[in-house]
């Protein structure tokens, strides 16, 4: 995976902008962090780890609120419509900030206009897995089977609009194969059905699939980063398997409502970056093959614009639509 190194750039200078007096007295009460996915998942875990480290360093009170639904749109809508007073922030992802706007016919917010971007948090590649009992031992074998009997190979995903969904769709298109895409609502049932032979392959979150791989129940056949994962050094990337440039990474980033005071955003960004650089946070992220992405609000804006354009183009070119 390419490691993206972002500098804090204008963070220090931004504290001189209007809102400095407000920031000096902020926070005077608990800060609510909305996580737009259920408790217990990967985004929830990263959010709680980050909040804990910021709280330990600053003494602030941060409260996690899980508001799941609509591919993360419900939770981020709540953030977008909250008072821009520095007391509501949210954990965005590739899905609800960069992918959903091109998939959903109507969005409850504009990801490029309705948020003050605080900092990127982490990035994570996906792992393509099959059952350990599967006859497919590589992407090549899976592709050969799909070409021999079009429409018989099944690629599952954990939800419409997720990076795993798009990874499967785009991979099938690049490989020139016709497959059956099978949607699920969460990783648990997908994994159960892969183990039972009901579906063939999943581009899954490492947190969900690697423990079962270690236990010998799932077989990893590829990773979606441009470099092999340290935790799976023997598993090739999709890129090196013949599909040059293929990369599909999930990422997370902290946002606040638009018009949140610039000085507050700068302070939040500085604390997020400090937390992400702590060795214990780096180690926690590495457990599920995530990599910290500290950044300034300005760099986050550049990154989001590029991701928005990239996924939008891929979705249009592949003709992917939600039913």
Buried (B, 14 or more C-beta within 10 A) or exposed (E): BEEBEBEBEBBEEBBEBEBBEBBEEBBEEEBBBBBBBEEEBBBBBBBBBBBBBBBEEBEBEBEBBBBBEBBBBBBBBBBBEBEBBBBBBBBBBBBBBBBBBBBBEEBBBEBBEBBBBBBBBBBBBBBBBBBBEBEBEBBBBBBEBBEEEEEEBBBBBBBBBBBBBBBBBBBBBBBEBBBBBBBBEBBEBBBEBBBEEBBBBBBBBBBBBBEBBEEEBBBBBBBBBBBBBEBBEEBBBBBBBEBEEBBBBBBBBBBBBBEBBBBBBBBBBBBBBBBBEBEEBBEBBEEBBBBBBBBBBBBBBEBBEEBBEBBBEBBEEBEBEEE
